[in-house]
Every structure is written in C-alpha cells, then in structure tokens.
Amino acid sequence: MQSSLAAISGLLGILAFIVTFDWRWLIGAALIVANWPYTLFIIGPTNNPLMATTPQDAHAETRGLIDQWGRLHAVRSALGLAATIAYLWAAN
C-alpha cells in the first residue's frame, strides 16, 4: 500500500509542477519516490534475512539486524517527512 501511495504522491507532485512550474513540487515528488529504490537496494538486504528467520532460529546476529533495520527505516520516515515539508512549502 505504501508503494502505491508513494507513486500517486509522486505523480501528483509532477502534475502540480507541470501546472504551476514551481520546482518545489518536483523536490517533494523526488523525495517521496526516492523511498522505492532506498527500500529495494538499502533496506532489502537487511530485511530479506530477517524475513527468512524463524523465531526458533533467532540469535544475537538477528537482534543486530533488527537494530540495523530500525535505523534504515528511520531514513525512510525522514524521506517521507521531507517530502511532506516540500509539498507544504510548495503549497504556500
């Protein structure tokens, strides 16, 4: 669901740029769409081993991966926040 919402937000940001020629809409669109490659290429290598681990097979290394995943996910949240700020800035 989040990827669909990011795509819609990015498309609407581009549409707003086409209508207004205000580059701030493009910044917001780029920031929200940046979540896709970030998730696939940066979070994915951490997420995949976590998803493959059963609760019985979890160990200290698994805990380290969970901590790493949390830090990586915080960047995703920051990208969404930055996109929201850019859109609000453009809307003024």
Backbone as CSV, one residue per row, in Angstrom:
resi,resn,N_x,N_y,N_z,CA_x,CA_y,CA_z,C_x,C_y,C_z
1,MET,0.814,-1.179,0.000,0.000,0.000,0.000,0.869,1.260,0.000
2,GLN,1.970,1.227,0.745,2.815,2.412,0.802,3.436,2.734,-0.544
3,SER,3.798,1.705,-1.307,4.397,1.976,-2.610,3.385,2.617,-3.551
4,SER,2.134,2.186,-3.478,1.082,2.787,-4.311,0.870,4.250,-3.936
5,LEU,0.841,4.525,-2.642,0.653,5.901,-2.196,1.836,6.784,-2.584
6,ALA,3.048,6.235,-2.517,4.225,6.994,-2.931,4.170,7.296,-4.428
7,ALA,3.733,6.323,-5.213,3.621,6.533,-6.661,2.582,7.607,-6.978
8,ILE,1.447,7.538,-6.321,0.399,8.539,-6.540,0.889,9.917,-6.125
9,SER,1.533,9.989,-4.970,2.057,11.264,-4.492,3.090,11.827,-5.459
10,GLY,3.989,10.963,-5.950,4.994,11.412,-6.906,4.372,11.917,-8.198
11,LEU,3.382,11.191,-8.717,2.713,11.620,-9.945,1.972,12.944,-9.750
12,LEU,1.308,13.078,-8.612,0.605,14.331,-8.351,1.574,15.490,-8.154
13,GLY,2.737,15.216,-7.558,3.756,16.248,-7.430,4.255,16.707,-8.789
14,ILE,4.461,15.755,-9.701,4.888,16.105,-11.061,3.790,16.877,-11.779
15,LEU,2.551,16.448,-11.612,1.426,17.167,-12.219,1.334,18.597,-11.690
16,ALA,1.519,18.766,-10.386,1.491,20.111,-9.803,2.610,20.967,-10.385
17,PHE,3.775,20.373,-10.617,4.867,21.117,-11.239,4.491,21.552,-12.650
18,ILE,3.896,20.646,-13.422,3.509,20.973,-14.802,2.500,22.112,-14.831
19,VAL,1.596,22.112,-13.882,0.563,23.152,-13.827,1.133,24.488,-13.344
20,THR,2.018,24.442,-12.332,2.480,25.679,-11.693,3.883,26.107,-12.096
21,PHE,4.662,25.210,-12.669,6.082,25.452,-12.963,6.875,25.839,-11.726
22,ASP,6.434,25.346,-10.576,7.126,25.588,-9.311,7.969,24.359,-8.992
23,TRP,9.286,24.501,-9.035,10.216,23.391,-8.863,10.110,22.710,-7.492
24,ARG,9.517,23.362,-6.506,9.388,22.763,-5.175,8.506,21.516,-5.207
25,TRP,7.545,21.476,-6.132,6.728,20.274,-6.274,7.577,19.087,-6.728
26,LEU,8.547,19.346,-7.584,9.434,18.278,-8.049,10.317,17.750,-6.916
27,ILE,10.726,18.637,-6.033,11.526,18.202,-4.883,10.715,17.223,-4.033
28,GLY,9.467,17.598,-3.744,8.608,16.709,-2.967,8.387,15.375,-3.662
29,ALA,8.163,15.425,-4.968,7.942,14.195,-5.735,9.192,13.318,-5.718
30,ALA,10.347,13.922,-5.911,11.594,13.151,-5.909,11.857,12.518,-4.549
31,LEU,11.583,13.260,-3.484,11.820,12.721,-2.141,10.903,11.548,-1.831
32,ILE,9.637,11.650,-2.209,8.711,10.557,-1.891,8.996,9.332,-2.753
33,VAL,9.360,9.535,-4.009,9.651,8.406,-4.898,11.013,7.781,-4.552
34,ALA,11.899,8.533,-3.923,13.205,8.002,-3.516,13.065,6.854,-2.525
35,ASN,11.918,6.748,-1.880,11.690,5.635,-0.960,11.738,4.279,-1.664
36,TRP,11.333,4.220,-2.920,11.323,2.941,-3.647,12.728,2.353,-3.781
37,PRO,13.660,3.064,-4.445,14.985,2.460,-4.585,15.686,2.285,-3.236
38,TYR,15.447,3.196,-2.314,16.053,3.057,-0.993,15.583,1.766,-0.321
39,THR,14.300,1.494,-0.407,13.755,0.276,0.200,14.305,-0.967,-0.490
40,LEU,14.309,-0.964,-1.809,14.755,-2.146,-2.554,16.239,-2.444,-2.376
41,PHE,17.075,-1.411,-2.467,18.515,-1.635,-2.517,19.235,-1.457,-1.184
42,ILE,18.676,-0.703,-0.278,19.341,-0.461,1.007,18.690,-1.277,2.126
43,ILE,17.377,-1.218,2.237,16.702,-1.948,3.309,16.536,-3.425,2.946
44,GLY,16.330,-3.723,1.681,16.093,-5.096,1.239,17.130,-6.105,1.709
45,PRO,18.430,-5.816,1.555,19.431,-6.783,2.006,19.396,-7.063,3.517
46,THR,18.878,-6.159,4.289,18.711,-6.401,5.729,17.382,-7.085,5.996
47,ASN,16.363,-6.677,5.280,15.021,-7.208,5.501,14.894,-8.681,5.094
48,ASN,15.511,-9.049,3.995,15.365,-10.422,3.485,15.828,-11.487,4.476
49,PRO,17.017,-11.361,5.088,17.401,-12.381,6.074,16.495,-12.377,7.306
50,LEU,15.996,-11.205,7.671,15.085,-11.150,8.818,13.791,-11.897,8.515
51,MET,13.259,-11.705,7.340,12.016,-12.376,6.969,12.201,-13.890,6.865
52,ALA,13.409,-14.333,6.556,13.678,-15.761,6.406,13.986,-16.448,7.748
53,THR,14.142,-15.665,8.793,14.494,-16.227,10.098,13.238,-16.599,10.874
54,THR,13.179,-17.834,11.310,12.071,-18.256,12.165,12.388,-17.849,13.606
55,PRO,11.386,-17.693,14.438,11.646,-17.322,15.840,12.597,-18.299,16.541
56,GLN,12.541,-19.568,16.183,13.408,-20.562,16.811,14.873,-20.391,16.398
57,ASP,15.098,-19.842,15.210,16.465,-19.686,14.696,17.074,-18.321,15.027
58,ALA,16.329,-17.454,15.689,16.833,-16.116,16.014,17.967,-16.214,17.030
59,HIS,18.958,-15.328,16.871,20.102,-15.296,17.783,20.616,-13.869,17.867
60,ALA,21.776,-13.661,18.435,22.311,-12.303,18.641,22.489,-11.561,17.319
61,GLU,22.914,-12.258,16.282,23.076,-11.606,14.975,21.725,-11.107,14.451
62,THR,20.677,-11.855,14.705,19.334,-11.444,14.297,18.957,-10.134,14.989
63,ARG,19.286,-10.029,16.270,18.999,-8.792,17.016,19.738,-7.620,16.392
64,GLY,20.981,-7.843,15.978,21.742,-6.791,15.306,21.086,-6.360,14.003
65,LEU,20.551,-7.321,13.258,19.852,-6.994,12.010,18.579,-6.190,12.281
66,ILE,17.902,-6.534,13.364,16.691,-5.785,13.717,17.048,-4.343,14.072
67,ASP,18.115,-4.160,14.821,18.564,-2.798,15.153,18.941,-2.033,13.892
68,GLN,19.660,-2.698,12.992,20.058,-2.061,11.730,18.823,-1.704,10.908
69,TRP,17.852,-2.614,10.855,16.631,-2.358,10.100,15.914,-1.116,10.651
70,GLY,15.890,-0.973,11.967,15.244,0.189,12.579,15.917,1.490,12.168
71,ARG,17.245,1.501,12.143,17.963,2.714,11.716,17.696,3.011,10.240
72,LEU,17.705,1.974,9.422,17.452,2.165,7.995,16.023,2.651,7.749
73,HIS,15.086,2.110,8.497,13.690,2.519,8.333,13.492,3.971,8.764
74,ALA,14.269,4.438,9.712,14.171,5.841,10.131,14.489,6.772,8.961
75,VAL,15.395,6.355,8.093,15.709,7.170,6.909,14.496,7.231,5.987
76,ARG,13.803,6.111,5.825,12.567,6.111,5.022,11.549,7.084,5.589
77,SER,11.411,7.073,6.888,10.479,8.001,7.538,10.913,9.439,7.305
78,ALA,12.219,9.681,7.370,12.742,11.038,7.139,12.478,11.490,5.703
79,LEU,12.595,10.569,4.747,12.289,10.924,3.351,10.821,11.322,3.207
80,GLY,9.935,10.578,3.851,8.513,10.921,3.804,8.235,12.260,4.453
81,LEU,8.877,12.519,5.580,8.703,13.805,6.260,9.238,14.944,5.405
82,ALA,10.405,14.736,4.805,10.985,15.769,3.943,10.088,16.043,2.733
83,ALA,9.500,15.006,2.166,8.578,15.191,1.038,7.357,15.984,1.479
84,THR,6.833,15.666,2.645,5.667,16.403,3.164,6.009,17.868,3.362
85,ILE,7.168,18.138,3.931,7.602,19.530,4.143,7.745,20.243,2.801
86,ALA,8.334,19.568,1.806,8.488,20.189,0.480,7.140,20.500,-0.146
87,TYR,6.191,19.568,-0.014,4.859,19.812,-0.566,4.163,20.966,0.154
88,LEU,4.293,21.013,1.464,3.700,22.131,2.205,4.346,23.454,1.833
89,TRP,5.654,23.438,1.633,6.371,24.631,1.210,5.874,25.082,-0.165
90,ALA,5.692,24.146,-1.068,5.224,24.477,-2.416,3.776,24.957,-2.398
91,ALA,2.996,24.475,-1.464,1.578,24.842,-1.408,1.361,26.275,-0.923
92,ASN,2.378,26.851,-0.296,2.222,28.237,0.203,2.400,29.253,-0.881
